């Protein structure tokens, strides 16, 4: 056997020392790298901490600047819509003037309200129904103008004629419904009231007369808006409200003298009932497609709206002693309710037009443009409810009616008004989106639902604020 070679012996004998040497070198190299990178790692951690702190400061700054940026965006939008604001202010101030005339008429009707118990229940529904029907007409005509479908023509198939026909038939039919509903609700709530025939004569006579006047002036307004390039969505609702309130309440006052005439009231009521039935059948079976669709889509909504207005009247009727003690509060009711409804109608009409044109999408959470559009109600509400409070107090003083004072009237009007305006904005958006998503026309449903809901909600807001402030309590 050959002896092992020296090379093999050397490799065998020197293997453990070599391994130990390599391990030492690797350990030394690792310690060296760790030592060299320890200072940069500490500096990096310090830099990262500083970056996080700076990010937190920036986030806090953005959060603090969030409301400021939102306000800046709102003011930019208001500047862009200054024409709309200017036209809307004019329309609302005109509406407030007419509503104050109606309020004055209601303030001096106290003796008729005492002689005809339950008549006050019909007042919000009667004046509200004119705004519901013809406010929707203005909204539809505004949409047709924006979409280029409106034409000034007398043709039966035209947009203007079919809207006029449908609104007149709706006025006759809903007036009959309000008479029956007023009697039923007053009995159900334990209130003493006049007979159903008395309600029928007052409601239908006043409704037909006021509807003819309001319809004629609405057509004139639509033609002027078309020719002069007005924004009918911002003008129609308040101006039509002004016309409706100015005409309807005096018509109710005049028609109330036909009540409690025994055989005359009964005979007239029977003739009017037949007229309402014929009008209803004619509207349902008409060969005008748009008019038939408007009537069928609107009649149920208007019936629900009228019922809510009837209940709004009962809210005041149950607290009539507090309002009779301070008739200035009665002067405040028509302008307050109708201006709140007009603000909701403006929002509903504008949102409806934007949905039709595809400017906004029907989402549960409003888009930025929809929210900016709703903010237009804030300056409107501030100006109109301040004006209503001041004017109602001045009219009451000039008429010799008792008033709680100027500051109290303004405080009452502003506080209750902003509560009602928030409700109007929510209802306007929800109604416009819901009807659009279900394939219905927001113009036929948005305005009636908003205005009638605001009549009820606004009445609760007004009466609740009166109770909260202790107005009328000796």
Secondary structure, 3 states (H helix, E strand, C coil): CCCCCHHHHHHHHHHHHHHHHHHHHHHHHHHHHHHHHHHHHHHHHHHHHHHHHHHHHHHHHHHHHHHHHHHHHHHHHHHHCHHHHHHHHHHHHHHHHHHHHHHHHHHCCHHHHHHCCCHHHHHHHHHHHHHHHHHHHHHHHHHHHHCCCCCCCCCCCCHHHHHHHHHHHHHHHHHHHHHHHHHHHHHHCCCCCCCHHHHHHHHHHHHHHHHHHHHHHHHHHHHHHHHHCCCHHHHHHHHHHHHHHHHHHHHHHHHHHHCCCCHHHHHHHHHHHHHHHHHHHHHHCCCCHHHHHHHHHHHHHHHHHHHHHHHHHHHHHCCHHHHHHCHHHHHHHHHHHHHHHHHHHHHHHHHHHHHHHCCCCCCCCCCHHHHHHHCHHHHHHHHHHHHHHHHHHHHHHHCCCCCCCHHHHHHHHHHHHHHHHHHHHHHHHHHHHHHHHCCCCHHHHHHHHHHHHHHHHHHHHHHHHHHHHCCCCC
